[in-house]
């Protein structure tokens, strides 16, 4: 972002496209050393999670203040054996480019000597890489206090980041003091936290696709409920379900018998079947329908409890017991010969299709069935217990469906099949071969019709066909299930074929690009100390007059339109975040100061207008080690860095340091100053019809290039019925911000005169514990 060297959006230390080598074995090895002193632990003085754009980067980071203590006098090249131990434990450190800019760069820094805070940064990054949450950003910088450093690294989740830091801290001290360390156990600890805390693969791929389109997101719980977009422009997803997925449609999809009856009435081919209440009824139904049959739960999913191609009474009755625990009822259906397929329909269009595989093993005359399953199937890298794996580990001891399948072949887990004998282990639930390009138009039409009949905007259509490139009718194929909230992993990680951009399809469905939807609302960020609360409040009032339900978070409180819902200082991340979650908020104004940026980062990823009034307040920032004016510049640039390309920065041209922020803005720049003859304003107006707000002959003037529009005399632009005068710089900032929002000049003037500056009556929210998002009905 910006037109000058930006804050890092990625880290040149890491070549992310190069997969790290396999985790080393024997990681408890210690190198023999000459006698050396034992060093005290690096002290972690402060750990702070910056949740939004900050002075380091545009995304969340964990910021750690480190005190190296005596290690300040011992860089890596004077610690005996340290570099050898570290690179033996973490060989993929060779991929870290560091400041050298090439493979092996960090190792070069190690050999030449670098301080342990920098080394810890790379250790943590590598542990995250090995744990399946690669990060591409990290920095370590000294502070004004000797031996104390600030280290940061990219952190999608705070708890994952803290565990990675904890393990990295233990690892570096073990390497320094020549103590054993179990690297695989550390990686496993971080990976467990990733699995517990991070989004599932289906949700993550949608969020990633939204991010690629510039659509912001907010995670609403510890699971997979995510808000895409801000305020009134938001959409919510929960895995592959969206807020457009109706509860009635989901209820229909969960009732397979009802689904079939609706599909059949609309001409969609479905297998004949009926609900049964006992194993004996299942056998009777199978005889009525005609063998072979399928037995499955009436409202199960993911193929659980489904048994195919049943021909014998004992198998059918056994399949009833497999299906019964997986749903409320059990169904018997006519068996459709062919391969199972999953067709994904999003917004009425087929976007992906995958074909299933029958899973089997081959006997060798020596190994048991259980051993063959482990050696021939569970060794497949596509199988695992975590959600990231497209196929599950097969546990013959606990999987009743596998046991039944073996029984049908007169086998058990401990049987030893003859050499060369093929044994079917699973007939369904292994959809892993991409066949999107093979789907016949008639098949696509039937799948789309099935989704529409049920009423699902995102649907996984299960169909059986011998060849999906031919119409279903001519081969006796049929749709057997319609699923809400379908899994996406089979399309993201197919065993055969290309991955499909299903996350992008869902993001485009929720935010059609032809409607210009990026999930954003007009959002203004106001940073500085001079009159910022007044600027924020009046701009919020002007946006309200323009027809928007406007949220305002400032030092004077939290407002929804003219209603104050919190009288405490709300110029901070939490209050702003509450506004962005509120579905009633159509526009937002958020006041920030340097402390907010340093403590939490900004609450939003981008804004339409970013205002910077001054660089004051340095004296109050010593706890952040911000002691010089140049450091304040780096803090306040954060507000300008996040302005959208179609937005504008509003800058005080009378402040030289503020003026220096102009080249950083991705959008346009509107300057303001009382003295319209300032060289900076004259130059800005001369370049590409730059805009400025200034005072000329006692009047507020809106200038675009050489053209000028008089808004009115400064003396008449006062607040409210009592004509309260306004500080001139504050007035100009208000006018410039409103103009940057394309508010008509007449409305700007009238709105300023009708704004009442006195404290507004407080109407406490009905349920303060639930936050504004749940209290949206109180907005008037």
Buried (B, 14 or more C-beta within 10 A) or exposed (E): BBEEEBBBEEBBBBBEEEEBEEBBEEBBEBEEBEEBEEBBBBEBBEBBBBBBBBBBBBBBBBBBBBBBBEBBEBBBEEBBBBBEBBBBBBBBBBBBBBEBEEEBBBBBBBEEEBBBBBBBBBBBBBBBBBBBBBBBBBBBEBBEEEBBBBBBBBBBBBBBBBBBBBBBBBBBBBBBBBEEBBBBEBBBBBBBBBBEBBBBBBBBBBBBBBBEBBBBBBBBEEEBBBBBBBBBBBBBBBBBBBBBBBEEBBBBBBBBBBBBEBBBEEEBBBBBBBBBEEBEBBBBBBEEBEBBBBBBBBBBBEBBBBBBBBEEBEBBBBBBBBBBEBBEBBBBBBBBEBBBBBBBBBBEBBBBBBBBBBBBBEBBEEBBBBBBBBEBBBEBEBBBEEBBBBBBBBBBEEBBBBBBBBEBBEBEBEBBBEEEBEBBBBBBBBBBBBBBEBBBEEBBEBBBBBBBBBBBBBBBBBBBBEBBEBBBEEBBBBBBBBBBBBBBBBBBBBBEBEEBBBBBBBBBBBBEEEEEBBBBBBBBBBBBBBBBBBBBBBBBBBBBBBEBBBBBBBBBBBBBBBBBBBEEBBBBBEBBBBBBBBBBBBBBBBBBBBBBBBBBBBBBBBBBBBBBBBBBBBEEBEEBBBBEEEBBBBBBBBBBBBBBEEBBBBBBBBBEBBBBBBEBBBBBBBBBBBEBEBEBBEEBBEEEEBBBBBBBEEBBBBBBBEEBEEBBEBEBBBBEEEEEEBEBBBBBBBBBBBBBBEBEBEEBBEBBBEBEBEEBEEEEBEEEEEBBBBBBEBBE
